[in-house]
Amino acid sequence: MRYAQGGGLTDERRSFRERLRLEAAERFAQGDENSVIAHDLRVSVRSVQRWRRAWSQNGPRALASKGPASLPLLSDELFAVLERELAKGPVAHGWPDQTWTLSRIRTLIGRRFHKGYTVQGVAALLKRHGWSCQVPARRALERDEAAVAGWVKETWPSVEGPWRRSTPGSSSRTRPDSR
């Protein structure tokens, strides 16, 4: 399992998968069938077939973990720098409001570290380091309830479109006027 920008599996998950493969190797030596091994280990038959092929060519050492697929673009030290930059706020980096978005963080990483991330890669990077999406805890002080109520009553119905009819209509696509 590989992810964009060097995400991949954690060390614990990688060692767990390695233990599964080595357990499968023991079962291969016993002569168990692929489908039985897959069922018992709760993995796909295709994975067991791939493991058996590697095991038959190079033995159990072929099923050992080879480490992470790739290293993350931002090291822990660089991520600490990124956190300090994020703490300064978006306005300090030239954006007009105090909202960090994934695309803004992506741009900041590109400007500051000259590394290319996708928006999904930025989300994975932040999640890997314990960040999460945040929602305001309270409404803005500047919120005008009367203006919001007026917008919901007057503007939203035209944006939303007409309601369904209460009477049965026609199922004919060729004659929509027959409704």
FENNORJO-V542213 format. One record per residue. N is the residue number from 1. PSI is psi in radians with two decimals (* if undefined). OMEGA is omega in whole degrees, 0 to 359 (999 if undefined). Layout:
BEGIN
N/PSI/OMEGA  N/PSI/OMEGA
END
This chain:
BEGIN
1/2.10/181  2/2.59/181  3/2.79/179  4/2.64/177  5/0.62/172  6/0.48/180  7/-1.33/175  8/-2.86/183  9/2.67/173  10/2.92/179  11/-0.69/180  12/-0.78/181  13/-0.65/179  14/-0.73/179  15/-0.59/176  16/-0.80/179  17/-0.64/178  18/-0.73/178  19/-0.67/177  20/-0.80/181  21/-0.70/180  22/-0.60/174  23/-0.68/176  24/-0.65/179  25/-0.71/176  26/-0.69/180  27/-0.56/176  28/-0.75/181  29/-0.54/178  30/-0.26/179  31/0.28/178  32/2.68/180  33/2.72/182  34/-0.77/184  35/-0.63/179  36/-0.77/179  37/-0.79/180  38/-0.74/180  39/-0.81/182  40/-0.66/182  41/-0.11/180  42/0.86/175  43/3.04/181  44/2.67/178  45/-0.61/180  46/-0.71/178  47/-0.76/180  48/-0.69/177  49/-0.77/180  50/-0.73/179  51/-0.73/181  52/-0.70/180  53/-0.80/179  54/-0.71/180  55/-0.73/181  56/-0.48/180  57/-0.72/187  58/0.12/178  59/-2.99/184  60/-0.46/181  61/-0.35/177  62/-0.33/182  63/-0.01/178  64/2.66/180  65/2.45/178  66/0.23/180  67/-3.06/182  68/2.58/181  69/-0.68/177  70/2.84/180  71/2.59/178  72/2.64/180  73/-0.66/179  74/2.08/176  75/3.02/179  76/-0.61/179  77/-0.77/179  78/-0.60/178  79/-0.61/177  80/-0.67/176  81/-0.74/178  82/-0.74/179  83/-0.69/178  84/-0.68/178  85/-0.70/179  86/-0.60/180  87/-0.46/178  88/-0.46/179  89/2.76/182  90/-0.58/182  91/-0.65/180  92/-0.34/180  93/0.19/172  94/0.12/178  95/2.64/189  96/-0.28/182  97/3.13/185  98/0.66/181  99/2.11/173  100/2.19/173  101/2.87/179  102/-0.68/181  103/-0.60/177  104/-0.71/178  105/-0.67/177  106/-0.77/179  107/-0.73/179  108/-0.75/178  109/-0.73/179  110/-0.77/181  111/-0.78/189  112/-0.70/188  113/-0.12/182  114/0.78/178  115/2.45/180  116/2.05/176  117/2.68/169  118/2.91/178  119/-0.73/178  120/-0.60/178  121/-0.65/177  122/-0.74/179  123/-0.76/179  124/-0.72/179  125/-0.84/181  126/-0.73/180  127/-0.69/179  128/-0.51/181  129/0.26/173  130/0.15/178  131/2.72/177  132/2.87/177  133/2.43/181  134/2.57/177  135/2.50/180  136/2.42/181  137/-0.44/181  138/2.91/179  139/2.72/180  140/2.52/178  141/-0.51/183  142/-0.02/184  143/2.27/180  144/1.77/184  145/-0.63/180  146/-0.72/179  147/-0.68/179  148/-0.80/180  149/-0.73/178  150/-0.70/179  151/-0.76/180  152/-0.67/184  153/-0.65/187  154/-0.82/188  155/-0.77/186  156/-0.72/179  157/-0.62/179  158/-0.51/177  159/-0.71/185  160/-0.61/181  161/3.05/184  162/2.67/176  163/2.87/175  164/2.71/178  165/2.61/177  166/-0.25/179  167/2.68/179  168/2.50/179  169/-2.99/180  170/2.54/176  171/0.08/182  172/2.18/176  173/-0.41/183  174/-0.38/180  175/1.26/181  176/-0.35/180  177/-0.21/183  178/0.07/181  179/*/999
END
